[in-house]
Amino acid sequence: MLTPSEILDTLEEMFPDAHCELTHSSLYELLVAVILSAQATDVSVNKVTPALFARFPDVSSLSAGDIKEIESCIRNIGLYHNKARMIKEMAQICVEQYQGEIPSRRKDLQSLAGVGRKTANVVLSVWFDVPAIAVDTHVERVSKRLYLAKPDDSVIKVEEKLRRKIKRERWNRAHHLFIFFGRYYCKAKVPQCETCPFKNQCRYIKEKRVAH
């Protein structure tokens, strides 16, 4: 069995340019994009954010924005009614409680509408370079397939195990490497098992063999 460090070394070779694929040029844009990306692809979010940010370039304008206009900007992504309300509420909290700024502490970030632990982790990691592991659907799937977590572990449990098994200085890179591996290689339905460097320690392949 490869160690977590060896797994990361292999992923670094496979995806040296792994990075956050949500297009953003400011903390505000990153936060909004991450909130919008829940149950939606980064590609779909990147298609709607240019018009949204052109119309609402900061928390002040978004907090005062007409909800119907916000919805019209993002209507091509899933759950756009809820997401429009969330990002408007997020902006209002920033204006009312944080002097129009987006806070930098985890506790304060998670006080914002639409911001859970995963979103806070992404923002802390990507924008502030604070060591964090955000467990999205790709990170969770890869972790469980490679025996870094158990099949029935909760998202929080997966994060705890990864934080324990991976060196702190590699947390931020690990997050992006797992996402790229899960998004482009170890896909949910049609993973590239034949050429996978981890096929000897993959729960998915083992269960598939047993089934056959």
C-alpha positions, -999 to 999 in steps of 0.1 A, spaced: 0 0 0 13 34 -9 15 60 19 -5 92 16 28 110 8 35 86 -20 -1 90 -34 4 128 -34 38 125 -51 22 104 -79 -7 129 -82 18 158 -85 34 140 -114 0 135 -130 -14 169 -124 14 194 -118 -9 223 -127 -38 214 -103 -55 245 -91 -88 261 -83 -108 261 -116 -133 287 -104 -125 319 -123 -120 348 -98 -99 379 -94 -109 389 -59 -119 374 -25 -155 385 -32 -155 367 -66 -140 336 -52 -165 334 -23 -195 339 -46 -182 314 -71 -177 287 -44 -212 292 -30 -226 289 -65 -206 258 -72 -226 236 -48 -241 208 -68 -229 225 -100 -198 222 -121 -170 248 -121 -175 251 -158 -212 260 -155 -204 285 -127 -176 302 -148 -202 307 -176 -226 328 -154 -202 347 -131 -188 372 -157 -223 388 -162 -230 386 -124 -198 403 -114 -201 429 -142 -235 439 -127 -226 433 -90 -189 439 -86 -187 439 -48 -206 430 -17 -222 464 -14 -238 463 -49 -248 426 -44 -264 433 -10 -286 460 -25 -293 441 -57 -327 431 -69 -332 394 -63 -349 389 -97 -319 405 -114 -295 383 -95 -315 353 -104 -315 363 -141 -276 364 -141 -273 329 -127 -304 311 -139 -284 286 -160 -270 268 -129 -289 245 -107 -308 257 -76 -304 293 -88 -334 306 -68 -318 294 -35 -283 305 -46 -294 340 -55 -310 344 -21 -279 330 -4 -253 352 -21 -275 383 -15 -279 374 22 -241 367 24 -234 402 10 -259 418 34 -242 402 64 -208 414 52 -222 450 49 -241 449 82 -217 430 104 -182 433 87 -181 469 74 -186 458 38 -156 434 40 -155 396 37 -140 382 70 -109 361 70 -115 339 101 -131 305 97 -157 312 124 -167 345 108 -168 331 73 -191 303 85 -215 329 99 -222 340 63 -253 327 44 -244 298 21 -210 292 37 -204 259 54 -172 242 64 -162 231 29 -167 266 14 -148 282 43 -120 257 37 -118 265 0 -116 303 7 -91 300 35 -69 277 14 -71 293 -20 -72 330 -11 -55 332 23 -32 303 18 -42 289 52 -36 251 54 -70 235 49 -86 205 32 -120 211 16 -138 178 11 -161 180 -19 -176 151 -38 -143 143 -56 -121 144 -25 -145 122 -7 -147 97 -35 -110 94 -40 -103 92 -3 -127 63 2 -115 45 -29 -78 47 -19 -85 35 17 -77 69 32 -112 68 47 -140 43 52 -170 40 29 -195 52 55 -174 80 69 -191 114 70 -175 144 52 -162 157 85 -147 123 93 -130 122 59 -115 156 65 -103 146 100 -86 115 86 -69 134 57 -57 161 81 -42 134 103 -26 113 75 -13 142 53 14 166 64 0 200 71 22 217 46 7 196 18 -30 201 28 -37 229 2 -21 210 -27 -37 177 -16 -71 193 -20 -65 204 -56 -47 171 -65 -76 150 -53 -101 171 -71 -82 169 -104 -77 132 -100 -114 127 -92 -127 151 -119 -105 140 -148 -94 104 -140 -111 86 -110 -146 96 -121 -177 85 -103 -192 64 -130 -164 57 -156 -130 58 -138 -99 50 -159 -91 19 -139 -69 1 -165 -42 28 -165 -46 39 -129 -14 40 -108 -34 31 -77 -53 1 -90 -36 -22 -65 -51 -4 -35 -84 7 -49 -116 -2 -30 -137 4 -62 -117 -21 -83 -116 -47 -54 -154 -45 -50 -159 -47 -88 -138 -79 -89 -157 -94 -60 -190 -86 -78 -178 -104 -109 
